[in-house]
Amino acid sequence: MTEQRFDPGYDPDELVGTGRHLTKHELFTWTRFLDAGRLLEEILATHVARDHQMTHSDYEVLVRLDGAGGSMRMTVLAAQVVSSAQKLTHTANRLEQRGWIERVPAEGDGRGLVARLTPAGRSALADAAVGHAALIKQFLLDDLTPEDQIRVGEAMERVASHMRVHRRGEPCPRCDPPVADETA
């Protein structure tokens, strides 16, 4: 990649927004990530809405349940789909009304709920998955070499793992200053 590719075409000193506080390489990466993510999300959401009468959130919940062997605690599911409990409950209500999932009490925990993929949900997911995967390949994976796919996947895993630590409110070894040992 040449330096010219990163030329923002403006003087960062004249800006007051995010562009003033990021290097041109950082701004290039951020804006291209944002563009690609939003565009791909729009394409995938349009596909499942138009062709399968579901939201992309519906699809993601079905995929996560399928990948977990068909059932998962709602709290774990909320963390995986990066959703608030309220938003996930709304999505689960919609999926349950369609007969695509069921929620049952968690064994040994009267307060917890487990979401289970039903046969109808598995069928709806199977119908949508072929086109969904084809679009992911067409608009993301086919533009990357196998090596690029691995590098992007590894980089996004690092980024997501770091953000999940913050989302859970845990101490972050990268961002939080070390606590002084008071016993010394």
RODOPA-27162 format. One line per 5 residues: number of its first residue (from 1); their letters; for each residue x, y, z of C-alpha. Coordinates in steps of 0.25 Angstrom, whole numbers, padded with zeros to 4 digits. Last residue first. Layout:
% RODOPA-27162
NUM) A) X/Y/Z ~ ...
END
This chain:
% RODOPA-27162
184) ATEDA) 0021/-0015/0200 ~ 0007/-0019/0205 ~ 0000/-0007/0197 ~ 0004/-0013/0184 ~ 0000/-0002/0174
179) VPPDC) -0011/-0005/0165 ~ -0007/-0005/0150 ~ -0013/0006/0142 ~ -0025/0001/0134 ~ -0025/0001/0119
174) RPCPE) -0017/-0011/0115 ~ -0019/-0020/0127 ~ -0034/-0017/0126 ~ -0041/-0019/0140 ~ -0055/-0025/0137
169) GRRHV) -0068/-0016/0134 ~ -0074/-0027/0125 ~ -0074/-0017/0114 ~ -0060/-0013/0116 ~ -0055/-0028/0116
164) RMHSA) -0064/-0030/0103 ~ -0057/-0018/0096 ~ -0043/-0025/0098 ~ -0048/-0038/0093 ~ -0055/-0031/0081
159) VREMA) -0042/-0024/0076 ~ -0034/-0036/0078 ~ -0044/-0045/0070 ~ -0045/-0034/0060 ~ -0030/-0035/0058
154) EGVRI) -0030/-0050/0057 ~ -0041/-0050/0047 ~ -0035/-0039/0038 ~ -0022/-0047/0038 ~ -0028/-0060/0035
149) QDEPT) -0037/-0055/0024 ~ -0025/-0047/0018 ~ -0017/-0060/0018 ~ -0029/-0067/0010 ~ -0029/-0055/0001
144) LDDLL) -0039/-0045/0003 ~ -0049/-0039/-0007 ~ -0057/-0052/-0008 ~ -0059/-0052/0007 ~ -0066/-0039/0009
139) FQKIL) -0077/-0035/-0002 ~ -0079/-0048/-0009 ~ -0075/-0058/0002 ~ -0084/-0051/0012 ~ -0095/-0050/0001
134) AAHGV) -0094/-0065/-0002 ~ -0094/-0069/0013 ~ -0107/-0061/0015 ~ -0113/-0067/0003 ~ -0111/-0081/0008
129) AADAL) -0114/-0078/0022 ~ -0128/-0072/0020 ~ -0135/-0086/0018 ~ -0127/-0093/0028 ~ -0130/-0083/0038
124) ASRGA) -0145/-0084/0036 ~ -0144/-0099/0037 ~ -0136/-0098/0050 ~ -0146/-0089/0055 ~ -0158/-0099/0051
119) PTLRA) -0150/-0110/0058 ~ -0149/-0102/0070 ~ -0136/-0094/0075 ~ -0136/-0094/0090 ~ -0134/-0081/0099
114) VLGRG) -0131/-0084/0113 ~ -0136/-0076/0125 ~ -0130/-0073/0138 ~ -0139/-0070/0151 ~ -0142/-0084/0156
109) DGEAP) -0128/-0089/0154 ~ -0126/-0104/0155 ~ -0129/-0106/0141 ~ -0131/-0093/0133 ~ -0146/-0090/0131
104) VREIW) -0151/-0091/0117 ~ -0151/-0082/0105 ~ -0155/-0086/0092 ~ -0150/-0083/0078 ~ -0155/-0082/0064
99) GRQEL) -0170/-0083/0067 ~ -0173/-0069/0061 ~ -0177/-0064/0075 ~ -0164/-0070/0081 ~ -0156/-0062/0070
94) RNATH) -0163/-0049/0073 ~ -0162/-0051/0088 ~ -0147/-0055/0087 ~ -0145/-0042/0079 ~ -0152/-0033/0090
89) TLKQA) -0145/-0041/0101 ~ -0131/-0038/0094 ~ -0134/-0024/0093 ~ -0137/-0023/0108 ~ -0125/-0032/0112
84) SSVVQ) -0116/-0022/0104 ~ -0110/-0028/0092 ~ -0096/-0032/0088 ~ -0101/-0044/0081 ~ -0091/-0053/0089
79) AALVT) -0094/-0046/0102 ~ -0109/-0046/0101 ~ -0108/-0061/0097 ~ -0100/-0064/0110 ~ -0111/-0057/0118
74) MRMSG) -0122/-0064/0111 ~ -0116/-0078/0114 ~ -0113/-0086/0101 ~ -0120/-0096/0093 ~ -0118/-0103/0079
69) GAGDL) -0105/-0109/0079 ~ -0098/-0095/0082 ~ -0096/-0092/0067 ~ -0111/-0093/0065 ~ -0114/-0084/0076
64) RVLVE) -0104/-0074/0071 ~ -0109/-0075/0057 ~ -0124/-0073/0062 ~ -0120/-0061/0070 ~ -0113/-0055/0058
59) YDSHT) -0125/-0057/0049 ~ -0134/-0051/0058 ~ -0125/-0039/0060 ~ -0124/-0038/0044 ~ -0139/-0036/0044
54) MQHDR) -0148/-0047/0039 ~ -0157/-0048/0027 ~ -0149/-0058/0019 ~ -0146/-0052/0006 ~ -0148/-0037/0008
49) AVHTA) -0144/-0036/0023 ~ -0133/-0047/0022 ~ -0127/-0040/0010 ~ -0129/-0026/0014 ~ -0122/-0029/0027
44) LIEEL) -0110/-0035/0020 ~ -0108/-0024/0010 ~ -0110/-0013/0021 ~ -0100/-0021/0031 ~ -0090/-0021/0019
39) LRGAD) -0091/-0006/0016 ~ -0090/-0003/0031 ~ -0078/-0012/0033 ~ -0071/-0007/0021 ~ -0073/0007/0023
34) LFRTW) -0069/0007/0038 ~ -0056/-0002/0035 ~ -0052/0008/0024 ~ -0054/0020/0033 ~ -0046/0014/0044
29) TFLEH) -0035/0009/0035 ~ -0033/0022/0028 ~ -0034/0030/0041 ~ -0023/0022/0047 ~ -0014/0023/0035
24) KTLHR) -0017/0038/0034 ~ -0013/0039/0049 ~ -0025/0041/0058 ~ -0029/0053/0067 ~ -0032/0063/0056
19) GTGVL) -0040/0053/0048 ~ -0049/0051/0060 ~ -0055/0065/0059 ~ -0049/0079/0060 ~ -0042/0079/0046
14) EDPDY) -0033/0090/0040 ~ -0021/0084/0046 ~ -0024/0071/0039 ~ -0022/0078/0025 ~ -0030/0071/0014
9) GPDFR) -0028/0061/0003 ~ -0028/0049/0013 ~ -0015/0044/0007 ~ -0015/0029/0012 ~ -0014/0023/-0002
4) QETM) -0003/0033/-0006 ~ 0006/0026/0005 ~ 0006/0013/-0004 ~ 0000/0000/0000
END
